């Protein structure tokens, strides 16, 4: 049947399909029996498919084509994006047509993580969604329940818009704190990242929408992401990045794993037998499917033999020759059927087939905005404060300076870009051509307006910060000056340094020099240098704060909410403290959208830090960072006492935590453990809210996976010996510490 409209194709993949089956009065097929397991239903369905139909599940098309949008296309735009939008596709990253005769819906894939993405705002014109804060802000909450709720919000909106696959779940650890996509990920620690992203994945899938986890693995920088070779010892890889993915997969059970662009120890990630076959599908017994990143496939037989199940869109499709390869015997038909079963299995397990997504569903924008605001509030980190915050109700004059704070808040760029409800504007400074199309997006949530609403008795004046001397003069005349500083990060390129663009460091220095009671609010997706730090009265790390970011920032500043976020990544003092002071390959790279100007010659990145990522590297080197992993202040103080450690398969620490200040607040108490001869690693935490003067006995179980070490001969083992443990508010802050002697034990895997 030929469909003349997108609406017709959507009907085919949804309700009309069911009605057609009923009209034909066919007996119920086995895969329609919801009492059967997802594995059994997938086997029965795939057995009913022809080879062509099975292969069709393994080949993704681009879900949009720019020719359908009527915009000029520069020559750098890939051929796969120049086509018209496929019939039946909603306009998104990927699309696989429905197989109507067996009730298999179309796969409608949307970029995600921070909400239902809409690249550039022109792929689906006028389609907006709730914009979550950066994933770093979500990780900074240290709140798994909130991560699940945020994921459920994304899944709910995706389902209501007709999407049944979300390309979410970024777990790449922060090995390079200048990485342009760090804002999409959850920081440098495998336990924190794995748990928080695992819960986000579980939340998305609770709404009958598949979530991926990505980018598997070691896609730690955007510079040269298509060509670089990440070189690392197997044990170090397993104890760090693979551990983060293992925890996320165990916790979230994602329907799909997306393999990365880069090489790992010589082999491309999407044809890496060790990653996909040995570890993921073998040792971890992962039942879902492996999809490639867009354009990450380099060969048919090499990738499908290694464990790749689905090729995502790319100009030179290798899977186009899959049928011929099967007929010639180069690829087994059983392997094709297995890949199709894995896809069908996830669609059944998550409920995609039984609860089909259709456009036009109801979306509770207010409730979803509440979720985004709570993430922003809980994820903002108060880095320093000399008492200027919270703003006193007695303050009469406030200057708000820079950062487009009169209009909105910044978001991260690239394929995860969400066009927030209520509108947006672009910051096109320094951009031309296609780069201007993908300019940084600001959502219309004004911190200035929100502050005026919360502090109606104060006179709040705004200066755009373009003239540092003028801004400093205004700051000198008021009671408090608040400078908003922004730095856009985006997919495809990394920042070469830690400086703020557009002379904002000079602006902050001038304002803070003229007004000691100054506050700096940072809307960034990575650490920055802060050469003016000693002059500022307070610094708030707001990340990219999402749908109601302006309101959330104002509530923190005005004291309506107490800050409770903790850094999910280390802020270095200088690049020389890093394992790689200069980003590998950056001297040959150009900052262009999606890395279109990336170097074409392969190069290697040697991860000499091994599993000592982030704060563990700083401990190993004896270096003091600018701000430590886990750091974050509140508007109260906390005291720790009476540490006790219990032995066992899951060592447990108990201590008393007291709110020793004058207002309610939330503390994230962190447990760090070091196996004999190793650096300390986060082994657990407790996020606790206490009233003034309240004390509570807190117990934290050490995750056994973080007490174990990997050896190629013996596998995962908890080695016998003395383990150092401490509890405190941040990495390196050994507020309470002790040692414990443990026996050797085989390390348990899974939660």
N, C-alpha and C positions, 0 to 999 in steps of 0.2 A: 504494500500500500504506500502511495506517495503522499507525504504530508506537505501542505502548502504554507504552513506557519509553525513557528516555535510552539505556540499553544497546542497545536495538534500533536506535535511530537511529545510534549509533556503529558498529554492525556494518554498517549500510547503507553508511556512508561509508568503510569499510575493507575487511577481508578478504572479507566476504560478497559485495561488489560484484564482485570478481575471479572468485570461484567462479560467480556467476550468469552472467557473460559466457562463461565456459568451458562451462557447462551448455547454453547456447543454441547452442553450436557455430558462433558467428559468425566469419567470417574476421577476421584481425587488422586493426584500423583503423590508419590511417597515424600517428595521434598516439600510438599505443602502441609505435611503432618507436623504440627508444632510440638507434639509430644516427643518427637525424635530429637536426637542431639544435633548440634550444628554440623558436626563432622559427617554424620550419616546423611543429613539432608543435602549437604554439599556434594557428597559422593553420588547420590541418586540424581541430582540435577545435572551434574557434569556428565554423567554416563548417558544422559538423554540428549546431549549436545553433539552436533557434528564437529569434525575437526575445524572447519572454518569458524564455527561459533565459539569453540574453545579459544582459538587464536584471537578472535575479536576481543575477548576479555583481557588479553595480554597486551593490547596496543591502545595507548591513550592518544587521543587527538587534542590539539589545543582547543579549549572551550570558547575561544573568541578569535576573531580575525579583524585586524584594524581596517581592512577595506570596507567593512560594514559600518564603520564609524564616520567615514567621510573626512578624515583628518590627513594632512600632508605627512608622508612617510619619508624620513631621511634614509640614506642608503645603509646606515648601520643597523636598521631594524631587521632582525632575522626573518628569513623567508616564511617560517612557520607562523609568524604573526601577521603576515601580509594578506592572508587568505580571508575569505568571508567566514563569519561565524557559522559553524556546522548547524544544520537543521536539528532542532531538538536540544541544543546546548543553551544554557542560561547565560553564558558569557562569563567565563572564569578560567582558571588555570588549566583544567583538564576535563575531558569528556570521553565517555565510552558509551556508544549507543545501546539502547535496551535490546533484549532478546525477548520479544513479546510472547512468543508461543510457549515459553516456559515460565513466564512471569518474572523474568530478570529485569529489574529496572535499570535505567541509564545510570551510569556513574557520573555524578555531577560534583567535581572537585573544586573546592575554593581554597585559596590561601587563607591562613588563619593565624593562630597564636594570640593575636591581640584583638580579635573580633573577626567578623566576616569581611575579608579584604575585598577591595575594589581598586585595583591598580590604577593610579592616576586619576581616578574618578570618572574616566571616560569609557571603561570597559562595559559597565552597566550605568549609563548616564542617570544621575539623580538617585541612585541607590545608596542609601546611607545605612549605617549600622552603629551599634554601641561600641565605642572605642575604649578598650581596656588600657590601663597604664602599661608601660613596658614590662616585659617578663622579669626584668631585673627588679622592678618595684614589687611584683608578685612574690619573687623569691625573698625580697627584703622583709616581707611580712613574717616569714618563718611559720606560716599558718596553713597547714595542709587542708583544713576544712574550707578555708576561704579559697584556696586554689581549686578545690573541687567545685565550689559554688561558681567561681569565675568560668571554669570550663563548661559547666552546665548552662550558664548564660549564653556562651558562644554556640554551644550545640543547639540550644533552643532557637536562637535566631537563624542559624544555618538551616535547620529543619523547616522553619517557617518560610524561608526564602526558596526552598526547593533543593538545597544542597545536602548530599548525604555522605560526603567525604570532606574532612577538614585537614588541610596540610599543616597541622599544628605540632606541638610537642617537641620544641627545640631543646636538645640536651647537650649541645657542644660546650665543653668546659672552657672557661676564660683562661686560656694560655697566653693570649695576646690582648692586653687591655686597651689596645687601639683598634681592635677588630670592629668593622662597620656593622656587624650583625649581633654584637654582644647584647644589645637591647632586646633581642628576640629570645635570648637564652636566660639561664637561671644562675649564672655565676660560676665560681671556680671550684666548688666543693662537690664531689660525687654524691654524697649522702643527701645534702640539701637539694641539689639539682634533681636527682633521681626521684626523691619523694614529692617535691613540689610539682614537677612536670608530670609525674605519674598520676597525681591527683587531678591535675588539669585534664589529662587524657581521659581518665575515668569519668570526670564530669561531662565532657563533651559526649562521650559514648553513652552516657545515661539517657541521652535524648535521641537515641537511635540514629546517631551519626558517627561514622567511623572517624577515628583520629589516627594520624600517623605519629611516629616519633622520628626525629631527624636531627642532624644529617650524619648518618652512620658511616664513618666516624672520622674524628680528627680534622674536621673542617673548621680549623681554629682561626683562620684569617681569610679575608676576601681577596687580598692581593695574590694573584696567580692561582685562584681557587680551582681553575680548570686543569692546571698542569703541575702544581707542586707535589712533591713526594714527601709525605710526613714519615720521618724515620724515627723509630722508637723501639726500645726493647720490649719483648712480648710481656714480660712480667709487669713492667711499668704501664704498658697499655691496658692490661687487664685490671690493674689496681686503681686506675684513674678514669679515663673516658669510657672504657667498656663497662666498668663498674657502675658508672652513672646511668648508662643505657640499661644495664641489667636490672637495676633498682626500678627505673621508670617503667620498664616492660613488666616486671613482676607486679608493680603497684597498679599500673593503669591498664594492662592487657590491651595495648593498641592493636587495631585491626591490621595495620600496615607499618612497616619500617621503611623509611626512605634512605637509600644509600647516597653517599656524597659524591661530589665531583672529583676530589683529589685522589692521588695515589696514597697508599699506605705500605711502607716497606717495599716499594717497587711496583705493586699491583693496584690498578684503579679500584676504588671502593666498590663499584658496581660489578666488578668481575673478580672480586677478591675471595677466593675459596676459603681462606682462613676465617675471614669475617662472617661471610654469609652461610657457608656450609658447615664448617667445623664448630664455630662458636654459636652463632644465632640459631640455626636450625638443628644443630647437633647437640651441643652441650646444654643449651638453654631450652631446647625442645619448643622453639617458637612455632605456633601453629598458623600464624597469619601469613600475609604475602609481603614480599619485598618489591617496592616500586623504585625506579630510578629517580634521581633528581632530573630536572628538565634539561635534556641534552647531555646526560652523563654516561651514556652507553657508547662503548668503543668497539664492540664486536658482538655478533649474535651467539655463536657457540660458546665463546669464552665467558660471556655473562650468564647465559641461561644454565650452563653447566656448573658455574660457581654458586648459583642460587638465586639469581634475579628472576622474578616472576612477571614483572610488568614493566614495559618500556614507556616512559613518559615522553611527551612530545619533543621531537627534535627534527631538524631539517633532513638529515640523512638517517632515515629510520632503518635500523638493522633488523628489527623484527618483521619488516615487510617481506623478508625472504624466509620467514619461519616455516610456512607450509612446504615450500620447496625443499627446505632442509630436512623436514620430517619425511617427506616422500623419498628423498635420497638416502635416508638413514643416518644423516649427520647429527640430527637431534631426535631423541626417542619420542614417540607419541605419548608414552607414559609420563615423560617429564612435562610435556605440554598439559596433559590432563591434571597432573599434580598442581601445577601453577594455577590452573583454572579453579581447582578445588580449594586451594588456599584463599583465593579471592572470594569465592562463593561462601566458604566457611565463615570468614569474617563478616560478610554481609548478613548471614543468618545469625551469627552469635551476637551482633550488636543490635539486630532488629531492623536493619535497613529494608529488608524484603517484606517483613510482616507489618512494618509501620512506615510505609513509603512517605518520603518528603515531597511536598507539593508547594509551589509558590503561592503566596497569598495568605499564609497562616498568620495568626494573631501574634503580635509582639508587644509585650508590656514595657514600653520605653522607660517609664518612670522606675519600675522595679529594677530593670537592667541598669539604668543609670545609677541607682543606689548601690548595686554591686560594684560597678566601676569606681564609684566614689569611696567605698569602703576599702577597696584595694589601694587606692591612692593614699588614703589617710593612714592605713596600717603600714604602707611601704615607704613613706617618706622618712628620711634619715636626718636627724639633727646631728650634724657633725661637730659643731662647736657652739658654745653659748656662754657669754659672760654675764648674762642676766638681762639682756635686752629683750629676750623672748621669755614668756609670751608678752605681747604688746600690752602695756598697761591701759586700762580704761581711762586713765587720767591724761593720756597723750592727746594733744590738741592739733598738732600739725604733723603730717606724714608725707614724705616724698616717695613716690613709686617711680622707678627709673628703669628704662630699657626693656629689652626682651619681648617687645610687642605685648606687654602686660595689660595694656589698655584694650586689647582685642582678643587675645586667646592664649593657648598653650601649645607647645611644639609636640610633634609625634615623630617616630622613627620612619625612615623611608625604605622603599623597595617593595617586593612582592607581598609583604605583610601589611601594606598600607591600608588602613581603614578610613573611610570617609565618614566622619562622625555625624550623628544626628544634630541638626541645628545649623549645619553649614561649616565652611572652612575658608581659609585663604592661603595663598602660596607666598613663600619668601623667595623671590626670583633673583635676589642680589647675586651678581657674579655668574649668572647662568644664561646660556643661549641655546637655541636649537632644541634637540631632544632633552638635553639636560634641564632646560627650563620647564619642559612638560612634567618632569619628575622632581620639581622643586620641593623643598621641605613644606609639609602641610601643618597648619595650625588650626586646631579646633576652636570654635567660638565660645570659649569659656574663660571670661576675663577675670584674672586675679584682682585687677583694680576695682572693677564693679563689685566683686564679691567682698572685698575689704570695705568698701563704702557701705555695703548693706549690713555688715557685721559691726562696724564702728561708726554709726551715724553721727556721733557727737564730734568726731574728728574731721578736720579739713584735710583731705587727701588730694595732693596735686600730682600730676603726671608729667614726666619729661621723657622723650624717646631715647635719650642717651647718645644722640648723634654727635653732640658737642660736649666733650668731657668737662671742660671748664664751666660751661653753663650748668651742667648737671651738678657739679660740685658746689657751685654757688647756691643752687636751690637746696642741696643737702645741708649746707651750713646754716640755712635759715629755718630749718624745721627741727622737730624733736627727735624724729627717727627717719632714717633713709633706708629704703628697701630697693636693692638693685636686682633685677631679674637678668640672668645670663643664660644664653642658649647656645648649644652646639648640635647641629644635625648630624646624625649618623645614618648610613644607608647601605643597603645591600649593594655589593659589587665593588666597594672601595673601602679602604681603611684610612684612618686619620694618621698622618705621618708623625704627629707629636701630640703633646698634651695641652697645647695652648687653646684658648678661646679665640674664635675668629672675630673679624670686624673690630679689632682693637678693644674688645670688651675687658681684657685684663687691665688696660690703662684706664678705662672708665671706672672700674671697680676701685682701683688704687686711688684715683682722684677723689671719688666720693668718700671712701673710707678714711682717707687722709684728712678730709675736711669735716667729717662727722663721725666721731667715735662710736655713736650709737647707730651703727649701720648693720644691715642684714643682707646677706647675699643668698638668693634663691637660684639654684642650679637646675636647669632643665637640660640634662645631658644624658647620653646613653653609655658613657664611659667615664673613668676618672679624668680629672683635669689637674693642671699643675698648681694653681692657687698661689702665685707669688705674692699676693696681697693678704695672705691668710692672717698674719699677725696683726693687721690693722682692722679686720672685720670683727664686729661684735658677735655675730652669729652667722653660721652657714647652714643652709638647709639643702640637702640633696633631694630634689623632687622628681628626678628621672624624667620620663615623658609621662605626665600624670593622667592622660586619658580624658574621657567624656566630660567629667566634671572636675577637671584638674584645677581650674581657677578657684572653684568653691572649696576644694580640699586644701589647697595651699593657704587660702585665707583663714580657714578654720584652725589650721596648725599655728599660723602666725598670731592669730588673735587669742589663742588659748581655748577656743571652744572644744578642741580635741588636743590630747597630749601626744606628741610624736612617739612612735613605738617601733619604727623600722630599724633594721640592722643590716649593715653592708654585706651583700652576698659575694663581694669581690674586694680584693685588696687595692687600696689607692696608693701607688708608689710615690716616693718623693721626687724621683727622677728616673728617666729611661735607663740610666746606667745600672740601676738596681735589678733590672729584668734579665732573664736568661738570654734574651736577644734584644739588646738595646736599640738596634735598628731592625725594622720589620723586613724579614727575608723577601727579596725580590722587589721591594717597593721602589728602588731606584729606576726600574724599568716600567713601572706601572703608571697609568693615567687614571685620575679620578673621574670615571664615567659611569653612568647608570648600569648596573648589573655586570660590571666588569668587562664591558665591550671593548675597552682599551687595554685589557690585561695582557701581560707578556705572554708570548706564544711559546717561548723556549722553556722547557721544563727546568725546574730547579728543586733542590732538596732543602728541607727544613729539619735540622737535627734537634730533637727534643731532649737536650742533655739534662733538663730538670727531671725527666722521667715521670714518676708518679707524684713528685713533690711540686704540685701545681699551686700557684698563688701563695697563700700564707705559709705553706709548707716549704716553699723555696726560700722565703724570707727567713724562716727559722733555720733552715739548713745553712744559709749564707751568713747568719748573724746580723741581718739588716733590719733596720727599723723603718716601717712604712710611714707614709703621711697619715693614713688611717687604716687600721687593721680590719681584716675580715671579721664580721660579727659586731663591729663597733656601731654604737648609736646611743645618743643621749635622750633623756626624757625631761619632763618638767618636775620630776621628783628624784629621789635617790633611793638606792637599795643596798642592803647589807646582807652578806653571806656568813654563815657560821655552822659549826657542828657537822663537818663532813664525815660520812661513814661509807665504806665500800664493802659490798658483799661479793664473795667469790661465786663461781658457778659457770655454767655454759653461757649465761648472759650476765656478766658482771653488772652490778647495780650500784649506783651511788645515791645516797640520801643526804640532804642538808636542809638547813632552815634558811628561808629567804624572808627578809623583812623590808617593807616599805618604810624607810626611815625619813621620808620627806613629809610635806604638808598637803599633798594632793594625790589623788588616785593616779596610778600609772601601770604600765605593762613592761615587764622585764623578760628578756629572752636569755635564760641561763643556759650556758653551753658547756657540754662535756667533751673534753679532748683526751685522746689516749694515744700512747706511743708504744708499739711493740719494741722488744729489745733492739737497740741500735738504730731505730728509725725515728723519723720526725712525728710530731703529734698530728693527729687528724680528728676532725669532728666525728664523734661517735654517737651523739644524741643531743637533744635539747628539750627545754620546757619553756613554753610561752605562758607567762603567769601574770594576771592582773590582780593587783592588791590595792586596798584602801589605805589611806594614811595610817601608819602605826601597825598595820596588820602584818602578822607573821604566818608562814605556812611551811609545813614540811614538804619538800619537793623530792621526788624520786625520778631518776633518769636511768633507763636501761641502756647499756652500751650495745649498739648494733653489732652482732658477732661478725658481720662481713667487714667491719672496719677494724676489727682486732686481728684479722687474718692477713697473711702475706701469700703471694703466689710464687711458686717455684715450678719451673718447666718440668721437672722430674716428678715431683710429688703432688702438684696441683695446689689447691688452696689449703693452707694449714694455719692453725693458730699455734705458733711456736711456743715451746716452753720457755719460761724465764720471767724476768721482772718487767712489768708494764708500768710506765709512768702515766698518771692520770691527774687532770686538774679540771676544776669548774670555775667559770668566770664569765664576764659579760662580753668577751671578745677573744679572738685568737691571740695568744701570748700573754693574756692577763690571768695569771695563775692565782686567783683570789683564794681558792682552797685547793690544796694539792696533796697527793699521797701516792703510794706505790702499792702494787699488788702482784703476787706471784701466781702465775697461771700454769697449768699443765698443758702439754701438747694435746691438740684436739683437731680432728678434721673439721674444717669450717663449714657451717651450715650455709646453704644458699637459699635465697627466697626469704620472704617476711614471715 
